Every structure is written in C-alpha cells, then in structure tokens.
C-alpha cells in the first residue's frame, strides 16, 4: 500500500527516511526504554531550595521604578510554590520539548556539522 499524501512539508516516504535516520542516531532501544528505579527515586528526592537571603533584608539592585526603595525579602513560605521550579530545565509552556523536536534538532545539528566539514575541505583545496 503506497501512501503519497502530503504530511506537512514531508511526503510519507521522506518522513520514513527521517524516522529511520533518527532511530539510527539515537538508537531504537533508547526511544523505547522504561524509567529505572534510580530515576524514580531521584525525582522523589527533590527538595525545595532554601533562599540565600534572610527574610526582612533588602534586596539591592532590584528596584525597577526610579525613586523606589529596594524590595524587602520575604520568608520562603510566603512565596508561591511555582517560584522554586523556575530554574528547573524544560519548565513552562514555551520550553516543553517533544521527543520529535529533540530528534529534529539533533538531525539539524548533524547536518550543519557535515556542511561545515565539507566547506572546510573545499576551502583547503
């Protein structure tokens, strides 16, 4: 059965090539692996970080309105819980990477490096 409908900017046969190439780069076992017990326990051990500035002390350099005094630090429990997750990687709506995006980014990086190598070799001649 031959499928020739348009799937975005790829045709069906081209998307198969991209998927097989991505599988060869990442390895099929890697894509289908189950999380191990070590990963589960490390995620459960995450603790809330402690603020480095004591409550009640002024935070210098954060006054963004001219003529205002520096803000005063609060106790850690007065801040919302989502504040402590801002520094974690891949958090938020705009930063969520799907596996397909990660594969595509890796393929683009590989292609870019191949182009650089070929351009370097051409310039040597």
QUITA-V263720 format. One record per helix or strand of 2 or more residues. SS is the DSSP state (hx for helix, st for strand). FROM is the first residue (numbers start at 1). TO is the last residue. Records with the same first field share a line. If there is no record, write none. Layout:
# QUITA-V263720
SS->FROM-TO  FROM-TO
This chain:
# QUITA-V263720
st->6-7  10-11
hx->12-26  28-31  37-44  76-78  81-85  99-124
